[in-house]
Amino acid sequence: MMMDDDAFGVGASESGRVSPVETSGGGLGRGEREGTATTMSVMMSRRARAREIVVDLGMFGVMFAIGLWLELAEPNQRFIQRELLWRYSYPHGENTVPTVVVPIVSFLVPLCCMLLVPKRWNPAMRRERAVGGLCASVGLTWIVTSGMKNVIGGIRPDFVARCWPDGNQAWVSEGVPRCSGENDVVQQGRKSFPSGHTSMSFSGFVYCSLYLAAWLRIGRDEGRIGRWDGTWKLCVVLAPTVLAIFVGLTRIHDYWHHWEDVTVGALLGTAFAYAAWIHKKPYVRTSTSDVRVNILENCSPLLSDMNE
């Protein structure tokens, strides 16, 4: 009878059954296996995020180089009708917002805003994705805006003062002016459409507004919310966009752009900012059921809610 029991035990072991001793002492338990899988998942996630940062920075460098090359290129020498010189006869003056300030306004200010806001207030934000989206928004806007300026060769409102600073108008042929002003100043007078100051400002500041809207959870049903609580949040979110509007208005005030230049520049910057936000999806949550799966929620904080 004892032999039968031993034989039965051996048979059970050989058939693949796990004895209580093996379960308690040998191998990894279920909790340890889950912990190991979680650790591996975190390591893979960190590597993927590091690769994403490197790719984003590399692409931003390429876009910066292309944008700089287009910025220094000469624009199209557009035919100028003498009957329309009244549109280009405004005085030439200095910029309210200098050109060298535009990269700081459009990129560094939103970048500092993203890096300085406390992440613990909204752990669902992913800063590396947000910064990558900002790089894509500003870089693509610069390339498209500079390319359009060179291809179209729009005439600025102060072109007459740039071309003939002494007031003596001369023409090489019909529609081709003989300018006596400095060549760089004259060539800049042929880069009116669209407004680069406006498009760059909107690409950075509208993106910053989207980031702040997601960070402050604008558009969500938060239950009981104070009247003034919602007001200050809305003011914080719209502040960057209002600043971009101010930059655009200064371009018309300084006679460097027509109103249509500023309007199209604002539309370009806003479009690229929103497209970059949707593409990068900086607002994500990790599923509690599977740490390896990211549930993309509330890609547009102004249009959808994120369930807790």
Secondary structure, 3 states (H helix, E strand, C coil): CHHHHHHHHHHHHHCCCCCHHHHHHCCCCHHHHHHHHHHHHHHHHHHHHHHHHHHHHHHHHHHHHHHHHHHHCCCCCCCCCHHHHHHHCCCCCCCCCCHHHHHHHHHHHHHHHHHHCCHHHCCCECHHHHHHHHHHHHHHHHHHHHHHHHHHCCCCCCHHHHHCCCCCCCEEECCEECCCCCHHHHHHCCCCCCCHHHHHHHHHHHHHHHHHHHHCCCCCCCCCCCHHHHHHHHHHHHHHHHHHHHHHHHHHHCCCCCHHHHHHHHHHHHHHHHHHHHHHCCEEEECCCCCCCEEECCCCCCCCCCCC
